[in-house]
Amino acid sequence: MLPIAILAGGLATRLHPLTVKIPKAMVNICGEPFAHWQIKLLAKAGICNIVYCVAYKSEMLEEFLGDGSRYGVHIQYSHDGPTQLGTGGAVIKALPLLGEKFMVLYGDSYLPIDYAKVAKIFLEGKNPALMTVYQNDNNLDTSNVLFRDGQIEIYAKGENSSNLHHIDYGLSCFDSSVFSPFGRQAPVDLSVICAELSASKLLAGFEVYDRFYEIGSFNGIRDFTEYIKGTKNDI
């Protein structure tokens, strides 16, 4: 299985005052930090090597998860340093820990999908990057993807268009070569890199049909809490 980078360095200002003293990954869900549920899911999916890209109050997350051995995984940490590097910059800094090909997951996303199948499709494809997408139609959040014939034709995070029916599901796969044009310490958002890949016809798409869960908003926390309550004995 490919290694995975988890982007967990944000300030989580949308969740204030809940995240004034804790990082988002430590938000309590049914008696456990969100990170507990996320790592349990990844371990169950067969993902063994995890690199957390961290910044804000990361010591709390590191103390809780440690090296991941109690979950049966190996966890390493890549720190932004004194300046936040953005989601793309965080991945670039973590490249020495990730290797040539890897997956990237948002630190506030819980995605109950077949990770092995996503990795297989990526490794067998011709594109250096792959994004999972979900036909959202502006339901769970603003749709930002034009997906057609297995390709991401448009990726426009933050834009609203009637032509965009899918949304970035939260899991992507990359060959490390796509990050070579960007500086090692320069802040850059992963969405900018993906938009450029899409414009160059280098970003494959993999459609997912089960909804995603997230804790980046209070509504998301409510929905995920209800999901965990209903599936707690199966996780």
C-alpha positions as CSV (number, residue, x, y, z in Angstrom):
1,M,0.0,0.0,0.0
2,L,1.2,3.5,-0.7
3,P,2.3,5.7,2.2
4,I,-0.1,8.6,3.0
5,A,0.4,12.2,4.0
6,I,-2.2,13.7,6.3
7,L,-2.5,17.5,6.1
8,A,-3.0,18.6,9.7
9,G,-1.3,22.0,10.1
10,G,-4.1,24.5,9.7
11,L,-5.2,26.9,12.4
12,A,-8.9,25.7,12.2
13,T,-10.2,29.3,12.7
14,R,-13.7,28.2,11.5
15,L,-14.0,26.1,14.6
16,H,-13.2,28.8,17.2
17,P,-13.6,28.8,20.1
18,L,-13.4,25.0,20.0
19,T,-9.9,25.0,18.5
20,V,-8.3,27.9,20.3
21,K,-6.4,25.5,22.6
22,I,-6.3,22.4,20.5
23,P,-5.5,21.4,16.9
24,K,-8.4,20.3,14.8
25,A,-7.3,16.7,14.8
26,M,-7.8,16.6,18.6
27,V,-11.5,17.6,18.5
28,N,-13.5,15.2,20.6
29,I,-15.8,12.9,18.8
30,C,-17.7,10.3,20.9
31,G,-15.0,10.3,23.6
32,E,-11.9,10.2,21.4
33,P,-10.0,12.7,19.3
34,F,-10.9,12.8,15.6
35,A,-7.4,11.5,14.8
36,H,-8.2,8.3,16.6
37,W,-11.1,7.5,14.3
38,Q,-9.1,8.6,11.2
39,I,-6.1,6.4,12.0
40,K,-8.2,3.4,12.9
41,L,-9.9,3.7,9.5
42,L,-6.6,3.9,7.7
43,A,-5.1,1.0,9.6
44,K,-8.2,-1.1,8.7
45,A,-7.7,-0.2,5.1
46,G,-4.1,-1.6,5.2
47,I,-2.3,1.7,5.2
48,C,0.8,1.2,7.4
49,N,3.0,4.3,6.7
50,I,1.6,7.7,7.7
51,V,3.3,11.1,7.6
52,Y,1.5,13.8,9.5
53,C,2.2,17.3,8.1
54,V,1.8,19.5,11.2
55,A,2.2,23.0,12.5
56,Y,-0.4,24.5,15.0
57,K,-0.2,22.9,18.4
58,S,1.2,19.7,16.9
59,E,2.8,18.6,20.2
60,M,-0.7,17.6,21.4
61,L,-1.3,15.4,18.4
62,E,2.2,13.9,18.6
63,E,1.8,13.1,22.3
64,F,-1.6,11.4,21.7
65,L,-0.6,9.3,18.6
66,G,3.0,8.7,19.2
67,D,4.7,6.5,16.6
68,G,1.3,4.8,15.8
69,S,2.3,1.4,17.2
70,R,-0.8,1.0,19.2
71,Y,-2.8,1.3,16.0
72,G,-0.5,-1.1,14.1
73,V,0.9,1.7,11.9
74,H,4.1,3.7,11.7
75,I,3.6,7.5,12.1
76,Q,6.2,10.2,11.3
77,Y,5.8,13.9,11.6
78,S,6.8,16.7,9.2
79,H,6.8,20.2,10.7
80,D,6.2,23.3,8.7
81,G,8.5,25.3,11.0
82,P,8.2,28.9,11.9
83,T,6.2,29.8,8.8
84,Q,3.1,27.9,7.7
85,L,3.8,26.4,4.2
86,G,0.3,25.8,3.0
87,T,-1.1,22.4,2.1
88,G,1.2,22.1,-1.0
89,G,4.3,23.4,0.8
90,A,3.7,20.9,3.6
91,V,3.6,18.0,1.2
92,I,6.8,19.2,-0.5
93,K,8.6,19.4,2.8
94,A,7.5,15.9,3.7
95,L,8.7,14.4,0.4
96,P,11.8,12.8,1.9
97,L,9.5,10.8,4.2
98,L,7.0,9.9,1.5
99,G,9.0,8.6,-1.4
100,E,8.2,8.6,-5.1
101,K,4.5,7.8,-5.0
102,F,2.0,8.4,-2.2
103,M,-1.5,9.5,-1.2
104,V,-2.5,12.7,0.4
105,L,-5.5,13.1,2.8
106,Y,-6.9,16.1,4.5
107,G,-6.5,16.0,8.3
108,D,-10.2,16.8,8.9
109,S,-11.6,14.2,6.4
110,Y,-13.0,10.8,7.2
111,L,-13.4,8.8,4.0
112,P,-14.9,5.3,4.2
113,I,-13.7,4.1,0.8
114,D,-11.5,1.4,-0.7
115,Y,-8.0,3.0,-0.4
116,A,-6.3,0.0,-2.0
117,K,-8.5,0.3,-5.1
118,V,-7.7,4.1,-5.4
119,A,-4.0,3.4,-5.2
120,K,-4.3,0.6,-7.8
121,I,-6.0,2.8,-10.3
122,F,-3.4,5.5,-9.8
123,L,-0.4,3.1,-10.2
124,E,-1.9,1.6,-13.3
125,G,-2.7,4.9,-14.9
126,K,-0.7,7.2,-17.1
127,N,-1.2,10.4,-15.1
128,P,1.2,11.6,-12.4
129,A,-1.7,12.6,-10.1
130,L,-5.2,11.4,-9.3
131,M,-8.0,13.0,-7.4
132,T,-11.0,11.3,-5.9
133,V,-14.3,13.1,-6.6
134,Y,-17.9,12.9,-5.5
135,Q,-21.0,14.1,-7.4
136,N,-22.0,16.7,-4.9
137,D,-24.2,19.2,-6.9
138,N,-23.4,21.9,-4.3
139,N,-25.0,19.7,-1.6
140,L,-22.4,19.0,1.1
141,D,-20.2,21.9,0.0
142,T,-19.6,24.0,-3.1
143,S,-18.8,21.8,-6.1
144,N,-15.4,22.6,-7.6
145,V,-14.7,19.9,-10.3
146,L,-15.6,19.2,-13.9
147,F,-15.0,15.4,-14.2
148,R,-15.4,13.7,-17.5
149,D,-14.1,10.4,-19.0
150,G,-11.8,9.7,-16.1
151,Q,-10.1,13.1,-16.1
152,I,-10.4,16.2,-14.0
153,E,-10.9,18.8,-16.8
154,I,-11.4,21.7,-14.4
155,Y,-10.5,22.0,-10.7
156,A,-11.6,25.4,-9.4
157,K,-11.5,25.4,-5.6
158,G,-13.4,28.4,-4.2
159,E,-15.3,29.1,-7.4
160,N,-19.0,28.6,-8.1
161,S,-20.2,27.5,-11.5
162,S,-23.2,25.7,-12.8
163,N,-20.8,23.5,-14.9
164,L,-19.2,22.0,-11.9
165,H,-21.1,19.0,-10.4
166,H,-18.4,17.1,-8.5
167,I,-16.3,18.0,-5.5
168,D,-12.8,17.1,-4.4
169,Y,-13.5,14.1,-2.1
170,G,-10.4,14.6,0.0
171,L,-8.0,11.9,-1.1
172,S,-5.4,12.3,-3.9
173,C,-2.4,10.4,-5.2
174,F,0.8,11.9,-6.5
175,D,4.1,11.1,-8.1
176,S,6.7,13.3,-6.4
177,S,7.8,14.7,-9.7
178,V,4.7,17.0,-9.9
179,F,6.1,19.0,-7.0
180,S,9.5,19.7,-8.6
181,P,8.6,23.1,-10.1
182,F,7.9,24.4,-6.6
183,G,10.4,25.6,-4.0
184,R,11.1,23.6,-0.9
185,Q,10.3,26.4,1.6
186,A,7.8,28.5,-0.4
187,P,4.2,28.5,0.8
188,V,1.8,27.1,-1.8
189,D,-1.7,25.6,-1.6
190,L,-2.3,22.1,-2.9
191,S,-5.3,23.4,-4.8
192,V,-3.0,25.6,-7.0
193,I,-0.9,22.6,-7.8
194,C,-3.9,20.5,-8.7
195,A,-5.4,23.3,-10.8
196,E,-2.2,23.4,-12.8
197,L,-2.2,19.7,-13.2
198,S,-5.8,19.7,-14.4
199,A,-5.1,22.5,-16.9
200,S,-2.2,20.4,-18.3
201,K,-4.4,17.3,-18.5
202,L,-2.3,15.5,-16.0
203,L,-4.9,15.0,-13.3
204,A,-6.9,11.7,-13.4
205,G,-10.2,11.4,-11.6
206,F,-11.7,8.5,-9.6
207,E,-15.4,8.8,-8.8
208,V,-16.6,7.8,-5.3
209,Y,-20.2,7.2,-4.6
210,D,-20.3,7.2,-0.7
211,R,-20.5,10.6,0.9
212,F,-17.5,12.0,2.8
213,Y,-17.4,13.1,6.4
214,E,-15.4,16.1,7.7
215,I,-14.9,18.1,10.9
216,G,-13.9,21.3,9.3
217,S,-17.2,22.9,10.2
218,F,-19.7,22.6,13.1
219,N,-22.2,21.0,10.8
220,G,-19.6,18.5,9.7
221,I,-18.8,17.6,13.3
222,R,-22.5,17.0,14.0
223,D,-22.8,14.7,10.9
224,F,-19.7,12.8,11.7
225,T,-20.6,12.4,15.4
226,E,-23.9,10.8,14.3
227,Y,-22.1,8.6,11.9
228,I,-19.7,7.3,14.6
229,K,-22.6,6.7,17.0
230,G,-24.2,4.5,14.4
231,T,-21.1,2.6,13.4
232,K,-19.0,2.7,16.6
233,N,-19.1,-1.1,17.1
234,D,-17.9,-1.8,13.6
235,I,-14.9,0.5,13.6
